[in-house]
Amino acid sequence: MLIVDDTNRMHERVALRGMFEARKQVFIDLLGWDLPVLAGRYEVDQFDNARATYLILTDPERRHLASARLLPTDEPGILTSLFGDLCDEPPPNGPDVLEITRFCLSRDMQAGERRIVRNMLVTAIAQFGLANGVRCYTGVAELPWLQQILGFGWTCFPLGLPREHDGKMLGALRIEIEPDTLDKLAAAGVFCEPRAVAASHAA
């Protein structure tokens, strides 16, 4: 498990390229999202900037398995810029609130492998929050994925009723990071310790 931010991204170019390529395969090729493509291979948008932090799970050959992008909420992000109508009231923001975006699992895994890798990434997101003073996360998800997130065991609730956007039902959510969040994930059968986590950097 790699934690990549502006302090070490030049040293993790292989992992980042694998992540951007996997994002294109999942969000554009599979899900049909209308997103920009770089060089015909990579999904990169305006939020992939110096303030983004990436959690990237790779295999021993550094091939992408799963990843998520964490964005600061003290400036416009995906939720506030594009999907503010999903929230009944302004979503939480500030230095102790991050937005989870581009939660991505590589397509070339079997169902059992995908579940393990998914659980490792969810666990890493919670661990990163606990290690870096994150009070809560926000995010936007399509309805089937939103329902999964709500069932992971952590304290999580919708920020409003799901709405249709471009033919897809989307919902906004808030995930609380609490001292017992890892215990809650374990009780729900979701906790899965990543084998190694790079030294954390404040988001």
C-alpha positions in Angstrom: 0.0 0.0 0.0 1.5 3.3 -1.1 0.6 6.8 0.1 1.5 9.2 -2.6 1.2 13.0 -2.4 3.2 16.0 -3.6 6.2 15.1 -1.5 6.9 11.8 -3.2 4.9 11.6 -6.5 8.0 11.9 -8.7 9.3 8.7 -7.1 6.1 6.8 -7.6 5.5 7.5 -11.3 5.1 3.8 -12.1 2.4 3.4 -9.5 0.6 6.6 -10.6 0.6 5.6 -14.3 -0.9 2.2 -13.4 -3.6 4.0 -11.4 -4.5 6.5 -14.1 -4.6 3.6 -16.6 -6.8 1.5 -14.4 -9.1 4.5 -13.8 -9.6 4.9 -17.6 -10.4 1.2 -17.9 -12.9 1.3 -15.1 -14.6 4.6 -15.2 -14.6 5.3 -18.9 -14.4 1.9 -20.7 -16.5 0.0 -18.2 -18.9 2.5 -16.6 -19.1 4.9 -19.5 -18.4 8.1 -17.6 -17.7 11.2 -19.7 -14.2 12.1 -18.4 -11.1 13.4 -20.0 -8.5 11.0 -21.4 -4.8 11.7 -21.6 -2.8 10.0 -24.4 -5.7 7.7 -25.0 -4.7 5.6 -22.0 -5.1 7.6 -18.8 -8.0 9.2 -16.9 -6.7 12.4 -15.4 -8.8 15.4 -14.4 -8.4 18.9 -12.9 -8.5 17.5 -9.4 -5.3 15.4 -10.0 -3.2 18.3 -8.7 -0.6 19.0 -6.1 -3.1 18.8 -3.3 -4.4 15.3 -4.1 -3.3 12.4 -2.0 -3.5 8.8 -3.4 -3.7 5.5 -1.7 -2.5 2.9 -4.1 -2.4 -0.9 -3.6 -0.1 -2.8 -5.9 1.2 -6.3 -6.4 4.9 -7.1 -5.9 5.6 -6.0 -9.5 4.0 -2.6 -8.8 1.0 -3.4 -10.9 -2.2 -1.6 -9.8 -4.7 -3.5 -7.8 -6.8 -0.7 -6.2 -6.6 3.0 -5.4 -8.5 6.0 -4.1 -7.9 9.7 -4.4 -8.4 12.0 -1.4 -9.1 15.6 -1.9 -9.0 18.6 0.5 -12.4 20.2 1.2 -11.2 23.7 1.9 -11.4 24.3 -1.9 -14.0 23.2 -4.5 -14.0 19.4 -5.1 -16.1 17.0 -7.0 -19.0 17.0 -4.5 -19.3 20.8 -4.2 -18.4 21.7 -7.8 -20.5 19.1 -9.6 -23.0 17.4 -7.3 -24.0 20.0 -4.7 -27.6 19.2 -5.4 -27.1 15.8 -3.7 -26.8 17.4 -0.3 -29.7 18.7 1.8 -27.3 21.2 3.4 -23.7 22.2 2.8 -21.5 19.2 3.3 -18.8 19.2 6.0 -15.5 20.8 5.0 -12.2 22.0 6.5 -8.7 20.8 7.2 -10.0 17.7 9.0 -12.4 16.6 6.2 -11.3 14.9 3.0 -13.3 13.8 0.0 -12.9 10.3 -1.3 -12.9 10.1 -5.1 -12.0 7.6 -7.8 -12.2 4.5 -5.6 -11.0 2.1 -8.3 -10.4 -1.7 -8.4 -8.5 -3.2 -11.3 -10.7 -5.2 -13.7 -8.4 -8.2 -14.1 -9.2 -9.9 -10.7 -11.5 -12.7 -9.7 -14.5 -11.9 -7.4 -12.7 -13.3 -4.3 -9.6 -11.3 -5.0 -11.6 -8.1 -5.7 -13.3 -8.4 -2.3 -10.0 -8.8 -0.4 -8.5 -5.9 -2.3 -11.6 -3.8 -1.7 -11.5 -4.5 2.0 -7.8 -3.7 2.2 -8.4 -0.3 0.5 -11.3 0.5 2.8 -9.2 -0.4 5.8 -6.3 1.8 4.5 -8.7 4.7 4.1 -9.8 4.4 7.7 -6.2 3.9 8.9 -5.1 7.0 7.0 -7.8 9.0 8.5 -6.9 7.9 12.0 -3.2 8.6 11.5 -3.8 12.0 9.9 -6.5 13.6 12.1 -9.3 13.2 9.6 -12.6 13.8 11.3 -14.7 12.6 8.4 -14.7 11.8 4.7 -17.3 12.8 2.1 -18.0 11.3 -1.3 -20.3 10.7 -4.2 -21.3 7.2 -5.4 -23.6 5.4 -7.7 -26.5 3.8 -5.9 -25.2 0.2 -5.8 -21.8 1.2 -4.6 -23.4 3.7 -2.1 -25.4 0.8 -0.6 -22.2 -1.2 -0.2 -20.4 1.7 1.5 -23.2 2.2 4.0 -22.9 -1.5 4.9 -19.2 -1.6 5.7 -19.8 -1.1 9.5 -18.3 2.3 10.0 -20.5 5.3 11.0 -21.8 6.5 7.6 -24.9 8.2 6.4 -26.3 9.9 3.3 -26.2 13.7 2.9 -29.4 13.7 1.0 -31.7 11.6 -1.2 -30.1 10.0 -4.3 -30.8 11.9 -7.6 -30.4 11.0 -11.2 -27.4 12.5 -13.1 -26.9 11.5 -16.7 -29.0 8.4 -16.3 -27.3 7.2 -13.2 -28.6 7.4 -9.6 -26.0 9.1 -7.4 -25.9 9.9 -3.7 -23.6 11.8 -1.4 -22.4 10.5 1.9 -20.4 11.2 5.0 -18.1 8.7 6.8 -17.1 9.5 10.4 -13.6 8.5 11.4 -13.8 7.5 15.1 -11.4 5.8 17.6 -13.4 2.5 17.1 -13.8 2.7 13.3 -11.4 -0.2 12.7 -13.3 -2.3 15.3 -16.5 -1.5 13.5 -15.0 -2.6 10.1 -13.8 -5.8 11.7 -17.2 -6.6 13.2 -18.7 -6.2 9.7 -16.1 -8.5 8.2 -14.5 -5.7 6.2 -11.3 -5.0 8.1 -8.3 -6.4 6.1 -4.8 -5.1 7.1 -2.7 -3.9 4.2 0.6 -5.7 4.3 2.7 -2.5 4.3 1.8 1.1 4.4 4.2 3.8 3.3 5.0 6.6 5.7 2.0 8.9 6.0 2.0 12.5 5.0 -0.6 15.0 6.1 -3.1 15.6 3.3 
